[in-house]
Amino acid sequence: MSLNIKKGDTVRVIAGKDKGAEGKVISVLRESQRVIVEGVNRVKKHTKVVNQGGRAGTTGGIVTTEAPIHVSNVMLVDGKGTTRVGFKRVEATKRRSDGSTYKTTRSVRIARKSGDEI
C-alpha cells in the first residue's frame, strides 16, 4: 500500500494523546503503516548496561525516544493548516543518453486544499 506521508514532511497529530502537536517525520514504516514524528509519542525505554568490547560498551539508564504512530492519526501541514494529499499527472521533458529529448508525464503530490504541488 502506498502511503501519502514521506520522510521530511511536517505533519500534525489529529488523534490520540498528542493531538494538535506538530513535528517533522523522521521515518516511515511502510509494512506497519506507521510513522515516527519528531517530538511526538515520546516513550521511556530502560536500557541495560552492556560491557562488551571494553570502552565501547553502552551505559544503562532510561532513554526517551519517539514511538511510531499510525499514519491515519497524522495529517500533512500545508501553509497555515492541514490538508489531504492528492496526486496529479504533469507533463515533463526527459533527456535520453544520446542527447535527444521526449515528452512524458510524471506523478506529483498536491495539496487538496490549495491545489499546490508539495
Secondary structure, DSSP 4 states (H G I P E B T S, - for coil): ---S--TT-EEEE-SSTTTT-EEEEEEEETTTTEEEETTSSEEEEEE--B-TTGGGPBPPEEEEEEPPEEGGGEEEEETTEEE-EEEEEEEEEEE-TTS-EEEEEEEEEEETTT--B-
